[in-house]
């Protein structure tokens, strides 16, 4: 899906990065801002989101139409263009399910 979107956007470059870092401790500043004296509970909650990550990048600019389209399921701005792969408007939903 990520590669198809890059192709539709006419990107000439697509990169994937696997970041295997795991954050061992959370910022005390972050914890003090949001924990309200309950640091351990917040730290347990946030640690589930601090593991490895897969990042993707392409060199095509993200347009206003792209922003509008990504906010709506099954309403693609590509629907009228037969040359676009992602014309059905449901593909990026699969990316949401992975994240």
N, C-alpha and C positions, 0 to 999 in steps of 0.2 A: 504493500500500500504506500509506504513512504517513497519507494522508487517510482511507482506509478504517478504519484503526485508531483514528484520532481520532473518527470518526463512531461506531464501535462503543462507544467509551468515553464518548460523549455530550459531547464537547468542544464548546464554543461558539466556539472560536478556534483557528486553525491558522496558523502562520507559518513561512516558509522564509527563511533568511539565507544569502547567498552571501558567504563570507569569502575574498577574493582575495589576502589577504596571503601572502607567502612568507617564512618565517623565514630570514634571511640567515646568522646565526651562532647556534650553539647555546650555551646557558648553560655557561660554564666550570665552574660548580659541578656541573652534571649530568655533564659530560664527565669531570671529575676523580673523581666518585663511581663511575663505571662503566667507565672506560677502562683502568684499571690500567696507565697508561703508554703506551697504544696509542690516543691521541686521534684520529689521522687515520682509522683504520679505523672507529671508532665514529661519527665525524662523517659519514662517507660513508654508513654504514648508516642513521643516523637522518634524514638530509636527505631521503630518499625519502618520509618521512612528515610533512614540514613544509610542504607546499604548500597550495593553496587547498582549502577545505572547504565542503560544503553542510550546514547545520545545520537541523534541524526542531524545532518546538515546538508543543505543544498544551496547553490549560489544564485538561485532565482529570487527576485524580490517578492515579498509578500504584499499583495495588493489589497486595496479596500474591499474588492469583490471577494478575495480569499477570506478575509476576516468575517464578512457577512455569511459566506458559505459554510465556514467551519462551525458557526454557531447554530446551524440548522440541520437536523437529520433529514435525509431524503429530499433535500431541496438544493440541488446542485446548480451552480452557475455554469456548469459545463454541459448541461443537458441538451442544449441545442447545437452543440459542436460535435459532429461525428468523428472528428480527428482526436478527440480527447478520450483517454482510457477511463477516467473516473467520472463518467457522465450520469451515473445513477444516484450519487449522493449518499451512499451508505458505507463506502469503503473505510473512511477514516474512523467510523464508529468502532471498527475492529481494533484500532490503535488505542482508543479510549479503554477498551476492555482489558488490554494488556497493562496499561498504566494503572 
